[in-house]
Amino acid sequence: MNEENNYDPDVHILATDKIQSKLVSLMFSIEDVSKALKTKIYGGITQQECELLLTSEKKEQKIYEYILDALDTFADKIR
């Protein structure tokens, strides 16, 4: 099936909005975890677990940024 036939602008907007929302959430999470590491108040987890969480959140942020870029690049080719 041709990819151009599957493109729906309304679904594209919903998808990009969802990804942008997730990116904002990740931004706040990264900020919170960074603050916890600076203040050494880990909220019931170890410093190592907090560092692992920060690494994981940053990796997830890169993944969602990549997906958003890919969606926008695809949409630009279709338009």
N, CA, C and O atoms as a GROMACS GRO file, in nm:
protein
  316
    1MET      N    1   0.085  -0.118   0.000
    1MET     CA    2   0.000   0.000   0.000
    1MET      C    3   0.089   0.124   0.000
    1MET      O    4   0.192   0.127   0.067
    2ASN      N    5   0.051   0.223  -0.073
    2ASN     CA    6   0.127   0.347  -0.085
    2ASN      C    7   0.115   0.428   0.043
    2ASN      O    8   0.005   0.447   0.095
    3GLU      N    9   0.230   0.478   0.095
    3GLU     CA   10   0.230   0.555   0.219
    3GLU      C   11   0.148   0.683   0.207
    3GLU      O   12   0.085   0.726   0.304
    4GLU      N   13   0.148   0.743   0.090
    4GLU     CA   14   0.074   0.868   0.071
    4GLU      C   15  -0.076   0.848   0.095
    4GLU      O   16  -0.144   0.941   0.139
    5ASN      N   17  -0.127   0.731   0.066
    5ASN     CA   18  -0.269   0.704   0.087
    5ASN      C   19  -0.304   0.691   0.234
    5ASN      O   20  -0.421   0.704   0.270
    6ASN      N   21  -0.206   0.665   0.320
    6ASN     CA   22  -0.230   0.647   0.463
    6ASN      C   23  -0.219   0.776   0.542
    6ASN      O   24  -0.254   0.779   0.660
    7TYR      N   25  -0.173   0.882   0.479
    7TYR     CA   26  -0.152   1.008   0.552
    7TYR      C   27  -0.285   1.075   0.581
    7TYR      O   28  -0.366   1.098   0.491
    8ASP      N   29  -0.306   1.106   0.707
    8ASP     CA   30  -0.426   1.178   0.750
    8ASP      C   31  -0.380   1.299   0.831
    8ASP      O   32  -0.324   1.282   0.940
    9PRO      N   33  -0.402   1.420   0.781
    9PRO     CA   34  -0.354   1.540   0.852
    9PRO      C   35  -0.406   1.549   0.996
    9PRO      O   36  -0.334   1.595   1.084
   10ASP      N   37  -0.528   1.507   1.018
   10ASP     CA   38  -0.584   1.514   1.154
   10ASP      C   39  -0.510   1.419   1.249
   10ASP      O   40  -0.482   1.455   1.363
   11VAL      N   41  -0.479   1.300   1.202
   11VAL     CA   42  -0.404   1.204   1.283
   11VAL      C   43  -0.262   1.255   1.305
   11VAL      O   44  -0.205   1.237   1.412
   12HIS      N   45  -0.205   1.316   1.202
   12HIS     CA   46  -0.071   1.373   1.215
   12HIS      C   47  -0.067   1.479   1.326
   12HIS      O   48   0.025   1.480   1.408
   13ILE      N   49  -0.164   1.566   1.329
   13ILE     CA   50  -0.171   1.670   1.432
   13ILE      C   51  -0.185   1.607   1.570
   13ILE      O   52  -0.118   1.648   1.664
   14LEU      N   53  -0.273   1.508   1.582
   14LEU     CA   54  -0.290   1.440   1.711
   14LEU      C   55  -0.160   1.372   1.755
   14LEU      O   56  -0.122   1.379   1.872
   15ALA      N   57  -0.093   1.307   1.661
   15ALA     CA   58   0.031   1.237   1.693
   15ALA      C   59   0.140   1.335   1.737
   15ALA      O   60   0.208   1.312   1.836
   16THR      N   61   0.155   1.444   1.664
   16THR     CA   62   0.258   1.541   1.702
   16THR      C   63   0.224   1.609   1.834
   16THR      O   64   0.314   1.636   1.914
   17ASP      N   65   0.097   1.636   1.857
   17ASP     CA   66   0.057   1.694   1.986
   17ASP      C   67   0.088   1.599   2.101
   17ASP      O   68   0.135   1.642   2.206
   18LYS      N   69   0.062   1.471   2.080
   18LYS     CA   70   0.089   1.371   2.185
   18LYS      C   71   0.239   1.363   2.213
   18LYS      O   72   0.280   1.355   2.329
   19ILE      N   73   0.319   1.364   2.109
   19ILE     CA   74   0.464   1.356   2.127
   19ILE      C   75   0.515   1.483   2.195
   19ILE      O   76   0.600   1.475   2.284
   20GLN      N   77   0.466   1.599   2.155
   20GLN     CA   78   0.508   1.723   2.219
   20GLN      C   79   0.470   1.725   2.366
   20GLN      O   80   0.546   1.774   2.450
   21SER      N   81   0.354   1.673   2.398
   21SER     CA   82   0.312   1.664   2.538
   21SER      C   83   0.406   1.573   2.617
   21SER      O   84   0.445   1.606   2.730
   22LYS      N   85   0.443   1.462   2.558
   22LYS     CA   86   0.536   1.370   2.624
   22LYS      C   87   0.672   1.436   2.642
   22LYS      O   88   0.737   1.416   2.745
   23LEU      N   89   0.717   1.514   2.544
   23LEU     CA   90   0.845   1.582   2.554
   23LEU      C   91   0.844   1.685   2.668
   23LEU      O   92   0.943   1.700   2.738
   24VAL      N   93   0.733   1.755   2.685
   24VAL     CA   94   0.722   1.851   2.796
   24VAL      C   95   0.728   1.776   2.929
   24VAL      O   96   0.796   1.820   3.022
   25SER      N   97   0.657   1.665   2.937
   25SER     CA   98   0.658   1.584   3.058
   25SER      C   99   0.800   1.535   3.090
   25SER      O  100   0.844   1.538   3.205
   26LEU      N  101   0.871   1.490   2.988
   26LEU     CA  102   1.008   1.444   3.007
   26LEU      C  103   1.099   1.559   3.051
   26LEU      O  104   1.187   1.540   3.134
   27MET      N  105   1.076   1.677   2.995
   27MET     CA  106   1.156   1.793   3.032
   27MET      C  107   1.144   1.821   3.182
   27MET      O  108   1.244   1.846   3.250
   28PHE      N  109   1.020   1.818   3.233
   28PHE     CA  110   0.998   1.839   3.376
   28PHE      C  111   1.059   1.728   3.460
   28PHE      O  112   1.115   1.753   3.566
   29SER      N  113   1.047   1.605   3.413
   29SER     CA  114   1.103   1.491   3.484
   29SER      C  115   1.255   1.501   3.492
   29SER      O  116   1.314   1.477   3.597
   30ILE      N  117   1.317   1.536   3.380
   30ILE     CA  118   1.463   1.553   3.377
   30ILE      C  119   1.506   1.663   3.473
   30ILE      O  120   1.605   1.650   3.545
   31GLU      N  121   1.430   1.771   3.474
   31GLU     CA  122   1.460   1.882   3.565
   31GLU      C  123   1.448   1.837   3.711
   31GLU      O  124   1.534   1.870   3.793
   32ASP      N  125   1.343   1.762   3.742
   32ASP     CA  126   1.322   1.714   3.879
   32ASP      C  127   1.433   1.619   3.924
   32ASP      O  128   1.484   1.630   4.036
   33VAL      N  129   1.470   1.527   3.837
   33VAL     CA  130   1.574   1.430   3.872
   33VAL      C  131   1.709   1.500   3.886
   33VAL      O  132   1.788   1.467   3.975
   34SER      N  133   1.737   1.594   3.798
   34SER     CA  134   1.861   1.671   3.808
   34SER      C  135   1.868   1.746   3.940
   34SER      O  136   1.972   1.752   4.004
   35LYS      N  137   1.755   1.804   3.978
   35LYS     CA  138   1.749   1.878   4.105
   35LYS      C  139   1.771   1.782   4.223
   35LYS      O  140   1.841   1.816   4.318
   36ALA      N  141   1.713   1.664   4.215
   36ALA     CA  142   1.731   1.564   4.322
   36ALA      C  143   1.878   1.525   4.334
   36ALA      O  144   1.929   1.509   4.445
   37LEU      N  145   1.945   1.511   4.222
   37LEU     CA  146   2.087   1.475   4.227
   37LEU      C  147   2.171   1.588   4.285
   37LEU      O  148   2.266   1.563   4.358
   38LYS      N  149   2.136   1.711   4.252
   38LYS     CA  150   2.211   1.826   4.305
   38LYS      C  151   2.191   1.843   4.456
   38LYS      O  152   2.285   1.874   4.529
   39THR      N  153   2.067   1.822   4.501
   39THR     CA  154   2.036   1.841   4.643
   39THR      C  155   2.060   1.715   4.726
   39THR      O  156   2.056   1.720   4.849
   40LYS      N  157   2.084   1.604   4.658
   40LYS     CA  158   2.106   1.474   4.722
   40LYS      C  159   1.984   1.429   4.804
   40LYS      O  160   1.998   1.361   4.906
   41ILE      N  161   1.866   1.469   4.757
   41ILE     CA  162   1.740   1.423   4.815
   41ILE      C  163   1.673   1.337   4.707
   41ILE      O  164   1.615   1.389   4.612
   42TYR      N  165   1.683   1.206   4.722
   42TYR     CA  166   1.645   1.114   4.616
   42TYR      C  167   1.503   1.058   4.627
   42TYR      O  168   1.459   0.987   4.537
   43GLY      N  169   1.432   1.090   4.732
   43GLY     CA  170   1.293   1.048   4.743
   43GLY      C  171   1.272   0.898   4.751
   43GLY      O  172   1.183   0.845   4.685
   44GLY      N  173   1.350   0.830   4.830
   44GLY     CA  174   1.326   0.688   4.852
   44GLY      C  175   1.400   0.596   4.757
   44GLY      O  176   1.383   0.474   4.765
   45ILE      N  177   1.481   0.649   4.668
   45ILE     CA  178   1.563   0.565   4.581
   45ILE      C  179   1.710   0.601   4.605
   45ILE      O  180   1.741   0.704   4.665
   46THR      N  181   1.799   0.516   4.557
   46THR     CA  182   1.941   0.542   4.576
   46THR      C  183   1.991   0.644   4.473
   46THR      O  184   1.924   0.674   4.375
   47GLN      N  185   2.110   0.695   4.499
   47GLN     CA  186   2.170   0.789   4.405
   47GLN      C  187   2.192   0.721   4.270
   47GLN      O  188   2.169   0.782   4.165
   48GLN      N  189   2.236   0.596   4.271
   48GLN     CA  190   2.258   0.522   4.147
   48GLN      C  191   2.129   0.506   4.069
   48GLN      O  192   2.128   0.519   3.946
   49GLU      N  193   2.020   0.477   4.139
   49GLU     CA  194   1.890   0.463   4.071
   49GLU      C  195   1.846   0.597   4.014
   49GLU      O  196   1.787   0.602   3.906
   50CYS      N  197   1.873   0.704   4.085
   50CYS     CA  198   1.838   0.838   4.038
   50CYS      C  199   1.918   0.872   3.912
   50CYS      O  200   1.864   0.929   3.817
   51GLU      N  201   2.046   0.837   3.912
   51GLU     CA  202   2.130   0.860   3.794
   51GLU      C  203   2.083   0.777   3.676
   51GLU      O  204   2.082   0.825   3.562
   52LEU      N  205   2.044   0.653   3.702
   52LEU     CA  206   1.991   0.567   3.597
   52LEU      C  207   1.861   0.625   3.541
   52LEU      O  208   1.839   0.622   3.420
   53LEU      N  209   1.776   0.676   3.628
   53LEU     CA  210   1.651   0.739   3.585
   53LEU      C  211   1.679   0.859   3.496
   53LEU      O  212   1.612   0.877   3.395
   54LEU      N  213   1.776   0.940   3.532
   54LEU     CA  214   1.810   1.057   3.452
   54LEU      C  215   1.860   1.016   3.314
   54LEU      O  216   1.820   1.073   3.213
   55THR      N  217   1.947   0.916   3.310
   55THR     CA  218   1.998   0.865   3.183
   55THR      C  219   1.884   0.812   3.096
   55THR      O  220   1.880   0.837   2.976
   56SER      N  221   1.794   0.739   3.157
   56SER     CA  222   1.680   0.681   3.086
   56SER      C  223   1.587   0.789   3.031
   56SER      O  224   1.542   0.780   2.917
   57GLU      N  225   1.558   0.890   3.112
   57GLU     CA  226   1.469   0.997   3.069
   57GLU      C  227   1.530   1.077   2.953
   57GLU      O  228   1.460   1.116   2.860
   58LYS      N  229   1.662   1.101   2.959
   58LYS     CA  230   1.729   1.173   2.851
   58LYS      C  231   1.728   1.092   2.722
   58LYS      O  232   1.712   1.147   2.613
   59LYS      N  233   1.746   0.960   2.735
   59LYS     CA  234   1.742   0.873   2.617
   59LYS      C  235   1.602   0.872   2.557
   59LYS      O  236   1.586   0.879   2.435
   60GLU      N  237   1.502   0.864   2.642
   60GLU     CA  238   1.364   0.865   2.595
   60GLU      C  239   1.332   0.998   2.526
   60GLU      O  240   1.261   1.001   2.426
   61GLN      N  241   1.384   1.108   2.580
   61GLN     CA  242   1.364   1.239   2.518
   61GLN      C  243   1.421   1.241   2.376
   61GLN      O  244   1.357   1.292   2.285
   62LYS      N  245   1.540   1.186   2.357
   62LYS     CA  246   1.601   1.181   2.224
   62LYS      C  247   1.516   1.098   2.128
   62LYS      O  248   1.501   1.132   2.011
   63ILE      N  249   1.461   0.988   2.179
   63ILE     CA  250   1.377   0.902   2.095
   63ILE      C  251   1.253   0.976   2.049
   63ILE      O  252   1.219   0.973   1.931
   64TYR      N  253   1.185   1.044   2.141
   64TYR     CA  254   1.064   1.118   2.104
   64TYR      C  255   1.095   1.235   2.012
   64TYR      O  256   1.015   1.267   1.924
   65GLU      N  257   1.209   1.300   2.031
   65GLU     CA  258   1.249   1.407   1.939
   65GLU      C  259   1.272   1.352   1.799
   65GLU      O  260   1.236   1.414   1.700
   66TYR      N  261   1.334   1.234   1.792
   66TYR     CA  262   1.358   1.169   1.664
   66TYR      C  263   1.225   1.135   1.594
   66TYR      O  264   1.209   1.158   1.474
   67ILE      N  265   1.132   1.080   1.670
   67ILE     CA  266   1.001   1.044   1.613
   67ILE      C  267   0.930   1.169   1.563
   67ILE      O  268   0.872   1.167   1.454
   68LEU      N  269   0.933   1.276   1.641
   68LEU     CA  270   0.868   1.400   1.600
   68LEU      C  271   0.930   1.453   1.471
   68LEU      O  272   0.858   1.494   1.379
   69ASP      N  273   1.063   1.453   1.463
   69ASP     CA  274   1.131   1.498   1.341
   69ASP      C  275   1.094   1.410   1.221
   69ASP      O  276   1.071   1.461   1.111
   70ALA      N  277   1.087   1.280   1.244
   70ALA     CA  278   1.052   1.188   1.135
   70ALA      C  279   0.909   1.212   1.086
   70ALA      O  280   0.882   1.209   0.966
   71LEU      N  281   0.818   1.234   1.179
   71LEU     CA  282   0.679   1.262   1.140
   71LEU      C  283   0.670   1.391   1.060
   71LEU      O  284   0.599   1.398   0.959
   72ASP      N  285   0.741   1.494   1.105
   72ASP     CA  286   0.736   1.621   1.034
   72ASP      C  287   0.802   1.612   0.897
   72ASP      O  288   0.753   1.670   0.801
   73THR      N  289   0.912   1.538   0.888
   73THR     CA  290   0.978   1.519   0.758
   73THR      C  291   0.887   1.444   0.663
   73THR      O  292   0.877   1.480   0.546
   74PHE      N  293   0.820   1.341   0.712
   74PHE     CA  294   0.726   1.265   0.630
   74PHE      C  295   0.611   1.354   0.583
   74PHE      O  296   0.573   1.350   0.466
   75ALA      N  297   0.556   1.433   0.674
   75ALA     CA  298   0.444   1.520   0.640
   75ALA      C  299   0.488   1.625   0.536
   75ALA      O  300   0.411   1.658   0.446
   76ASP      N  301   0.609   1.676   0.550
   76ASP     CA  302   0.658   1.775   0.453
   76ASP      C  303   0.670   1.717   0.313
   76ASP      O  304   0.645   1.786   0.215
   77LYS      N  305   0.707   1.589   0.304
   77LYS     CA  306   0.718   1.523   0.173
   77LYS      C  307   0.582   1.502   0.110
   77LYS      O  308   0.569   1.506  -0.012
   78ILE      N  309   0.481   1.478   0.191
   78ILE     CA  310   0.346   1.449   0.140
   78ILE      C  311   0.277   1.579   0.094
   78ILE      O  312   0.206   1.579  -0.006
   79ARG      N  313   0.299   1.686   0.167
   79ARG     CA  314   0.230   1.811   0.137
   79ARG      C  315   0.273   1.870   0.007
   79ARG      O  316   0.224   1.976  -0.032
   0.00000   0.00000   0.00000
